Amino acid sequence: MKRNNNLILLLHCYIGILVYCIIATSCNSGKTEISGSITSSANDTLVLEKLMPKAADKKEPNQKLTTVTDKDGAFKFSFEPTETAFYNLKLTNRQMVILLISPKDKIEIAGTKDSLASNYTVEGSEDCNLIKELNQHQVKLEKLVMGYQNLRKNMMATMQTDSGKTKRDSLFKVMMLEEKSIRDKYTEHKQYIRGFIDAHANSLASLIAMARLDQNEDFEYIKKVDSTLTIQYPNSAYLTDLHKKVEELKIFAVGATPPDIVSMSPQGKIVALSSLKGKLVLLDFWASLSKPCRMENRTLASLYKNYHDKGLEIFSVSFDTKREDWINAIHQDSLIWENHVSDLVGLNSQIAKDYKLKNVPFSMLIGPDGKIIAKGLKGIDLTKKIREILETDKHT
């Protein structure tokens, strides 16, 4: 009888241990784990910080976890997030990686201390790999731009010191070709970003892609991300921020009536955009110190010359800060139309704020009814659109 009691006691102990192990294993498997190794990063502090959107509850504490890599650069974070969110994994040398982490994720990161931000591998998360893809594409573009900027700087220095006209002209042509190449790369990058959104609109990673688009030129893509992700993540603060932005941008959607602009002309007269209602108006935002703007001015000058007699008006808003720069550029670029205005406070202008502008050049085509027909068009695309509108009007 005593032997049987001992067997029962041992059985109870075994069962208790087994239950404990099952519970412990279950609890551990429910945690999110971010682990990996960083070469040349022995005993370094590593921080994993949640990126909080503006719409997040201010009372919610900012989640920041810290660990120290071992002698081989290995590390591990184990925690229990309540939602899918963006996190910044960063070293003290400011090298960082953006991760998209969900509850119960098991993600492994590998990289090198001095190039972690631009060259790393990630396993266990498709979303994180998408972010990595975006990052590598951006890094590649930035290297090309930096190379062009250095080349241009050296060429400009040579042109200033070399008195030979033939050599200066040759260098200038090379510089213009390189500048065109960079513009083409920006166009390719924008097309890549749009394609990324088309392919991955159901991933929160598309929010990072969307942030690299122009909010005016690519409003349709921003709307697409908003409508798709709101269905999947209805309670996400990231989407609350985005939806608010979309509602603001709807003011400038095709078919909307843009705010009136009232500002000062070079002659010191008050001029209003609304004074041109009843005509086809190209509303142009620019600045004399912007090279892309000065190049686009060639398109505008040609458009006015060819289409003003057919009904086109141009209303140019400059974000210059110096009157002399503004006036000189108008004359140098043959911008012969009457409607030029500027507050001469740069992008701090209330006009820039009203139109949510962060970059120039930017343009809108406004119909005779005062509503937006198209926006964000440049060069050949802008010319084609204006020709199409005026040809259509001629036959109606």
ChimeraX attribute file (.defattr): number of C-alpha atoms within 10 A of each C-alpha:
attribute: neighborCount
match mode: 1-to-1
recipient: residues
	/A:1	6
	/A:2	7
	/A:3	8
	/A:4	9
	/A:5	10
	/A:6	11
	/A:7	12
	/A:8	12
	/A:9	12
	/A:10	12
	/A:11	12
	/A:12	12
	/A:13	12
	/A:14	12
	/A:15	12
	/A:16	12
	/A:17	12
	/A:18	12
	/A:19	12
	/A:20	12
	/A:21	12
	/A:22	12
	/A:23	12
	/A:24	11
	/A:25	11
	/A:26	11
	/A:27	10
	/A:28	15
	/A:29	13
	/A:30	13
	/A:31	17
	/A:32	19
	/A:33	20
	/A:34	20
	/A:35	16
	/A:36	19
	/A:37	20
	/A:38	23
	/A:39	16
	/A:40	14
	/A:41	21
	/A:42	17
	/A:43	15
	/A:44	20
	/A:45	16
	/A:46	21
	/A:47	19
	/A:48	21
	/A:49	18
	/A:50	20
	/A:51	18
	/A:52	18
	/A:53	16
	/A:54	12
	/A:55	14
	/A:56	14
	/A:57	10
	/A:58	9
	/A:59	6
	/A:60	8
	/A:61	8
	/A:62	11
	/A:63	12
	/A:64	13
	/A:65	14
	/A:66	13
	/A:67	14
	/A:68	18
	/A:69	18
	/A:70	16
	/A:71	13
	/A:72	13
	/A:73	20
	/A:74	19
	/A:75	22
	/A:76	18
	/A:77	18
	/A:78	14
	/A:79	14
	/A:80	14
	/A:81	16
	/A:82	9
	/A:83	12
	/A:84	14
	/A:85	19
	/A:86	20
	/A:87	19
	/A:88	16
	/A:89	23
	/A:90	19
	/A:91	21
	/A:92	11
	/A:93	11
	/A:94	12
	/A:95	15
	/A:96	19
	/A:97	21
	/A:98	20
	/A:99	27
	/A:100	22
	/A:101	22
	/A:102	17
	/A:103	16
	/A:104	17
	/A:105	19
	/A:106	17
	/A:107	20
	/A:108	17
	/A:109	22
	/A:110	18
	/A:111	20
	/A:112	17
	/A:113	23
	/A:114	16
	/A:115	13
	/A:116	21
	/A:117	21
	/A:118	18
	/A:119	16
	/A:120	16
	/A:121	13
	/A:122	18
	/A:123	13
	/A:124	13
	/A:125	16
	/A:126	14
	/A:127	19
	/A:128	22
	/A:129	17
	/A:130	21
	/A:131	21
	/A:132	22
	/A:133	12
	/A:134	19
	/A:135	19
	/A:136	16
	/A:137	15
	/A:138	15
	/A:139	14
	/A:140	12
	/A:141	17
	/A:142	13
	/A:143	11
	/A:144	13
	/A:145	19
	/A:146	11
	/A:147	13
	/A:148	17
	/A:149	14
	/A:150	11
	/A:151	15
	/A:152	19
	/A:153	13
	/A:154	11
	/A:155	16
	/A:156	16
	/A:157	11
	/A:158	14
	/A:159	18
	/A:160	9
	/A:161	9
	/A:162	12
	/A:163	10
	/A:164	9
	/A:165	10
	/A:166	10
	/A:167	13
	/A:168	18
	/A:169	12
	/A:170	11
	/A:171	17
	/A:172	16
	/A:173	12
	/A:174	15
	/A:175	18
	/A:176	12
	/A:177	12
	/A:178	17
	/A:179	16
	/A:180	12
	/A:181	15
	/A:182	17
	/A:183	14
	/A:184	12
	/A:185	15
	/A:186	15
	/A:187	12
	/A:188	13
	/A:189	18
	/A:190	17
	/A:191	13
	/A:192	15
	/A:193	23
	/A:194	20
	/A:195	14
	/A:196	18
	/A:197	22
	/A:198	14
	/A:199	11
	/A:200	16
	/A:201	22
	/A:202	20
	/A:203	18
	/A:204	23
	/A:205	23
	/A:206	25
	/A:207	20
	/A:208	16
	/A:209	24
	/A:210	23
	/A:211	11
	/A:212	14
	/A:213	18
	/A:214	17
	/A:215	20
	/A:216	21
	/A:217	17
	/A:218	15
	/A:219	21
	/A:220	13
	/A:221	20
	/A:222	27
	/A:223	19
	/A:224	16
	/A:225	25
	/A:226	25
	/A:227	17
	/A:228	14
	/A:229	20
	/A:230	18
	/A:231	11
	/A:232	13
	/A:233	17
	/A:234	11
	/A:235	11
	/A:236	17
	/A:237	17
	/A:238	23
	/A:239	23
	/A:240	19
	/A:241	15
	/A:242	22
	/A:243	18
	/A:244	12
	/A:245	15
	/A:246	19
	/A:247	11
	/A:248	13
	/A:249	17
	/A:250	14
	/A:251	15
	/A:252	21
	/A:253	20
	/A:254	17
	/A:255	16
	/A:256	14
	/A:257	16
	/A:258	19
	/A:259	14
	/A:260	13
	/A:261	17
	/A:262	16
	/A:263	18
	/A:264	17
	/A:265	18
	/A:266	16
	/A:267	8
	/A:268	9
	/A:269	10
	/A:270	11
	/A:271	19
	/A:272	17
	/A:273	21
	/A:274	13
	/A:275	11
	/A:276	18
	/A:277	15
	/A:278	13
	/A:279	15
	/A:280	24
	/A:281	23
	/A:282	25
	/A:283	19
	/A:284	22
	/A:285	22
	/A:286	25
	/A:287	25
	/A:288	22
	/A:289	14
	/A:290	15
	/A:291	13
	/A:292	14
	/A:293	17
	/A:294	19
	/A:295	13
	/A:296	17
	/A:297	22
	/A:298	14
	/A:299	16
	/A:300	23
	/A:301	16
	/A:302	14
	/A:303	20
	/A:304	19
	/A:305	14
	/A:306	12
	/A:307	15
	/A:308	14
	/A:309	9
	/A:310	14
	/A:311	14
	/A:312	20
	/A:313	22
	/A:314	24
	/A:315	22
	/A:316	23
	/A:317	25
	/A:318	26
	/A:319	25
	/A:320	22
	/A:321	19
	/A:322	14
	/A:323	14
	/A:324	12
	/A:325	13
	/A:326	22
	/A:327	14
	/A:328	12
	/A:329	17
	/A:330	19
	/A:331	10
	/A:332	9
	/A:333	16
	/A:334	14
	/A:335	20
	/A:336	13
	/A:337	15
	/A:338	13
	/A:339	19
	/A:340	22
	/A:341	26
	/A:342	26
	/A:343	21
	/A:344	19
	/A:345	13
	/A:346	17
	/A:347	20
	/A:348	14
	/A:349	17
	/A:350	13
	/A:351	21
	/A:352	17
	/A:353	11
	/A:354	12
	/A:355	16
	/A:356	15
	/A:357	18
	/A:358	14
	/A:359	13
	/A:360	17
	/A:361	22
	/A:362	20
	/A:363	22
	/A:364	25
	/A:365	25
	/A:366	26
	/A:367	21
	/A:368	15
	/A:369	13
	/A:370	22
	/A:371	19
	/A:372	22
	/A:373	21
	/A:374	20
	/A:375	22
	/A:376	18
	/A:377	17
	/A:378	17
	/A:379	14
	/A:380	9
	/A:381	10
	/A:382	21
	/A:383	16
	/A:384	12
	/A:385	16
	/A:386	19
	/A:387	16
	/A:388	12
	/A:389	13
	/A:390	15
	/A:391	12
	/A:392	10
	/A:393	11
	/A:394	9
	/A:395	6
	/A:396	5
